[in-house]
Amino acid sequence: MRNNKDYKGDKMNNTNGHIKPDVLVTDFDRTLTYLYKDPSLLPELANKIRTFYGGNFYIPENYLDSETDGYKVWYKLHDIAIRELPQTVAVEINEQAENIVADFELQIVKRVGLFHDIPKVIRNLRSNGIRLGVVSSNSTPVVQFALEEAEILNEFEYVRGRPYPFNPKLIKPNPFPLNKALTDLKVDPGLFWYVGDDIVDMVAATAANVTAVGVCTGRHSESELIKSGANLVFQSFINIPEYFKV
């Protein structure tokens, strides 16, 4: 674990020299689970999205063929639909695409579940008086399903996925979802941790002026997370309760 921030003032609770937030909000994919550990899945999603949009409007041959991340393909084609089609048509098509992505996520999370010991860790954090939330770029119902299946949904005070109707401009690294969480949870930024595995999580947390906490269970190394603004870095979400032990 690395600590890269000097905490000052009385806005944090201090446990044996360690800082405990009032609210801990976490990312979902690659932080509590790993939806796309199978490398074939994101290209599969990319093909589904290309096929769907291609059935609704002309996509130039080979356009985005080199892009294998289904989400990036979705974001680009979503914006093209808005730009090129009548508004009502674009809204309908993009809503159908959102449903395709959400269903794809649901089928995967049913197979992979959460990381081992996540339910135990979540209950541990709650028993220590920490309010919990999720802010994710995955579908809200998918996140809720995974937490419910693990019998920990009721431990979370706040669960928000990507906006619906979807707007790629309002997801991380934009701090909008974290600023909304701060407002909805009525918490001071100095009492708020955001935990994530990705550099976009660290960028969003830094922009929202909350404590950025990285975990090394995704695509980015400890040094990459720190360079992107992480104040603390843990090997995994499971290691966080150790930080608060007396």
C-alpha positions as CSV (number, residue, x, y, z in Angstrom):
1,M,0.0,0.0,0.0
2,R,1.3,3.4,-0.9
3,N,0.2,6.7,0.8
4,N,0.8,9.8,-1.4
5,K,-1.1,12.4,0.4
6,D,-0.5,14.4,3.6
7,Y,-3.9,14.6,5.3
8,K,-4.5,17.8,7.3
9,G,-7.3,19.2,9.4
10,D,-10.1,17.5,11.4
11,K,-12.3,16.3,8.5
12,M,-11.1,12.7,8.7
13,N,-11.4,10.2,11.5
14,N,-8.0,8.9,12.6
15,T,-7.6,5.3,13.6
16,N,-4.1,4.5,15.0
17,G,-2.6,7.0,12.6
18,H,-4.7,5.7,9.7
19,I,-7.4,7.8,8.0
20,K,-10.9,6.5,7.8
21,P,-13.5,8.1,5.5
22,D,-17.1,8.7,6.3
23,V,-18.1,7.5,2.8
24,L,-16.3,5.0,0.6
25,V,-17.6,4.8,-3.0
26,T,-16.1,2.3,-5.4
27,D,-16.0,1.5,-9.0
28,F,-17.4,-1.9,-10.1
29,D,-15.6,-3.6,-13.0
30,R,-12.0,-4.7,-12.2
31,T,-12.5,-3.4,-8.7
32,L,-15.2,-5.6,-7.3
33,T,-15.3,-8.0,-10.2
34,Y,-13.5,-8.6,-13.6
35,L,-16.1,-8.7,-16.3
36,Y,-13.7,-8.8,-19.3
37,K,-10.9,-10.9,-18.0
38,D,-11.6,-13.2,-21.0
39,P,-9.9,-11.2,-23.8
40,S,-12.4,-12.4,-26.4
41,L,-15.3,-10.6,-24.8
42,L,-14.6,-6.9,-25.6
43,P,-14.1,-7.7,-29.3
44,E,-17.3,-9.7,-29.2
45,L,-19.1,-6.7,-27.8
46,A,-17.5,-4.5,-30.5
47,N,-18.8,-6.8,-33.2
48,K,-22.3,-6.8,-31.7
49,I,-22.4,-3.0,-31.6
50,R,-21.0,-2.6,-35.1
51,T,-23.6,-5.0,-36.5
52,F,-26.5,-3.3,-34.6
53,Y,-25.6,0.2,-35.7
54,G,-24.7,-1.0,-39.2
55,G,-28.3,-2.3,-39.6
56,N,-29.6,1.1,-38.8
57,F,-27.4,3.5,-40.8
58,Y,-24.4,3.3,-43.1
59,I,-21.0,2.7,-41.5
60,P,-18.1,3.1,-43.9
61,E,-16.4,-0.2,-44.7
62,N,-13.6,-1.0,-42.2
63,Y,-14.6,1.9,-40.0
64,L,-13.5,1.2,-36.4
65,D,-12.4,-2.3,-37.5
66,S,-9.1,-1.9,-35.6
67,E,-10.9,-1.0,-32.4
68,T,-11.5,-4.0,-30.3
69,D,-12.9,-2.4,-27.2
70,G,-16.7,-2.7,-27.5
71,Y,-17.3,0.3,-25.3
72,K,-15.2,2.6,-27.4
73,V,-17.0,1.5,-30.5
74,W,-20.3,2.1,-28.8
75,Y,-19.4,5.6,-27.7
76,K,-18.3,6.6,-31.2
77,L,-21.3,5.1,-33.0
78,H,-23.6,6.6,-30.3
79,D,-22.3,10.1,-31.1
80,I,-22.5,9.5,-34.9
81,A,-26.2,8.5,-34.5
82,I,-26.9,11.7,-32.6
83,R,-25.0,13.8,-35.2
84,E,-26.3,12.2,-38.4
85,L,-29.9,11.0,-37.6
86,P,-33.2,12.8,-36.7
87,Q,-33.3,13.2,-33.0
88,T,-36.2,10.8,-32.3
89,V,-34.6,8.1,-34.5
90,A,-31.2,8.6,-32.8
91,V,-32.7,8.3,-29.3
92,E,-34.5,5.1,-30.2
93,I,-31.5,3.5,-31.8
94,N,-29.1,4.5,-29.0
95,E,-31.6,3.2,-26.4
96,Q,-31.6,-0.2,-28.1
97,A,-27.8,-0.2,-28.2
98,E,-27.7,0.6,-24.4
99,N,-30.0,-2.4,-23.9
100,I,-27.7,-4.6,-25.9
101,V,-24.7,-3.6,-23.9
102,A,-26.5,-4.0,-20.6
103,D,-27.7,-7.4,-21.5
104,F,-24.1,-8.4,-22.5
105,E,-22.9,-7.2,-19.1
106,L,-25.6,-9.1,-17.3
107,Q,-24.8,-12.4,-19.0
108,I,-21.1,-11.9,-18.1
109,V,-21.6,-11.0,-14.5
110,K,-23.9,-14.0,-14.0
111,R,-20.9,-16.1,-15.0
112,V,-18.1,-14.4,-13.1
113,G,-19.7,-12.9,-10.0
114,L,-17.6,-10.8,-7.6
115,F,-14.0,-11.3,-6.6
116,H,-13.5,-13.8,-3.8
117,D,-14.1,-12.3,-0.3
118,I,-15.7,-9.1,-1.5
119,P,-18.9,-9.7,0.5
120,K,-16.9,-10.2,3.6
121,V,-14.9,-7.0,3.1
122,I,-18.0,-5.0,2.4
123,R,-19.6,-6.2,5.6
124,N,-16.4,-5.4,7.5
125,L,-16.3,-1.8,6.2
126,R,-20.0,-1.3,7.1
127,S,-19.4,-2.7,10.6
128,N,-16.7,-0.1,11.0
129,G,-19.3,2.7,10.3
130,I,-18.3,3.5,6.8
131,R,-21.1,4.4,4.4
132,L,-20.8,2.6,1.1
133,G,-21.6,3.4,-2.5
134,V,-20.9,2.4,-6.1
135,V,-20.3,4.7,-9.0
136,S,-19.7,2.8,-12.2
137,S,-19.8,3.1,-16.0
138,N,-21.6,-0.2,-16.2
139,S,-25.4,-0.5,-16.1
140,T,-27.0,0.3,-12.8
141,P,-29.3,-2.8,-12.9
142,V,-26.3,-5.0,-13.7
143,V,-24.4,-3.7,-10.7
144,Q,-27.4,-4.1,-8.5
145,F,-27.9,-7.6,-9.7
146,A,-24.3,-8.6,-8.8
147,L,-24.6,-7.1,-5.4
148,E,-27.9,-8.7,-4.7
149,E,-26.6,-12.1,-5.9
150,A,-23.8,-11.7,-3.4
151,E,-26.3,-10.7,-0.7
152,I,-24.7,-7.3,0.0
153,L,-26.9,-4.9,-1.9
154,N,-28.5,-3.7,1.3
155,E,-25.0,-2.7,2.6
156,F,-24.8,0.0,0.0
157,E,-26.5,3.3,0.5
158,Y,-25.8,4.5,-3.1
159,V,-25.5,2.6,-6.4
160,R,-25.3,4.4,-9.7
161,G,-24.1,3.2,-13.0
162,R,-23.8,5.1,-16.3
163,P,-26.5,7.6,-17.0
164,Y,-29.7,6.5,-18.7
165,P,-30.3,7.5,-21.4
166,F,-26.6,7.1,-22.0
167,N,-24.4,10.0,-22.5
168,P,-20.7,9.2,-23.0
169,K,-19.7,12.7,-22.0
170,L,-21.0,12.2,-18.5
171,I,-19.0,9.2,-17.5
172,K,-15.5,9.1,-16.0
173,P,-13.0,10.7,-16.4
174,N,-15.6,13.4,-16.2
175,P,-16.1,14.0,-12.4
176,F,-19.9,14.5,-12.9
177,P,-20.9,11.1,-11.4
178,L,-18.7,11.7,-8.3
179,N,-19.9,15.2,-7.9
180,K,-23.5,13.9,-8.1
181,A,-22.7,11.3,-5.4
182,L,-21.2,14.0,-3.2
183,T,-24.4,15.9,-3.5
184,D,-26.8,13.0,-3.1
185,L,-24.9,11.6,-0.1
186,K,-24.5,15.0,1.5
187,V,-20.9,14.5,2.3
188,D,-17.9,16.7,2.3
189,P,-15.2,15.8,-0.3
190,G,-12.6,15.6,2.5
191,L,-14.6,12.7,4.0
192,F,-15.1,10.8,0.7
193,W,-12.9,8.0,-0.8
194,Y,-13.3,6.9,-4.4
195,V,-11.8,3.5,-5.1
196,G,-11.0,2.3,-8.6
197,D,-8.6,0.4,-10.8
198,D,-8.3,2.7,-13.8
199,I,-6.6,5.9,-14.5
200,V,-9.9,7.5,-15.4
201,D,-11.1,6.7,-11.9
202,M,-8.1,8.6,-10.4
203,V,-8.6,11.5,-12.8
204,A,-12.3,11.8,-12.0
205,A,-11.6,11.5,-8.2
206,T,-8.9,14.2,-8.3
207,A,-11.2,16.5,-10.3
208,A,-14.0,16.0,-7.8
209,N,-11.5,16.8,-5.0
210,V,-12.0,13.5,-3.2
211,T,-9.4,11.0,-2.0
212,A,-8.4,8.9,-5.0
213,V,-7.7,5.3,-4.0
214,G,-6.3,2.9,-6.6
215,V,-6.4,-0.9,-6.7
216,C,-4.1,-3.0,-8.9
217,T,-6.7,-5.5,-10.1
218,G,-7.2,-4.0,-13.5
219,R,-5.2,-2.8,-16.4
220,H,-3.0,-0.3,-14.7
221,S,0.1,-0.6,-12.5
222,E,0.7,1.1,-9.2
223,S,2.9,3.7,-10.8
224,E,0.4,4.5,-13.5
225,L,-2.3,5.0,-10.9
226,I,-0.1,7.3,-8.8
227,K,0.8,9.3,-11.9
228,S,-2.9,9.7,-12.6
229,G,-3.6,11.1,-9.1
230,A,-4.0,8.2,-6.7
231,N,-3.5,9.3,-3.1
232,L,-3.4,5.6,-1.9
233,V,-2.8,2.4,-3.8
234,F,-3.7,-1.1,-2.6
235,Q,-3.1,-4.4,-4.3
236,S,-6.8,-5.1,-4.2
237,F,-10.1,-3.9,-2.7
238,I,-9.8,-6.7,-0.2
239,N,-6.7,-5.1,1.4
240,I,-8.5,-1.9,2.3
241,P,-9.9,-2.9,5.8
242,E,-6.3,-3.7,6.9
243,Y,-5.6,0.0,6.6
244,F,-8.0,0.8,9.4
245,K,-7.0,-1.9,11.9
246,V,-6.0,-0.7,15.3
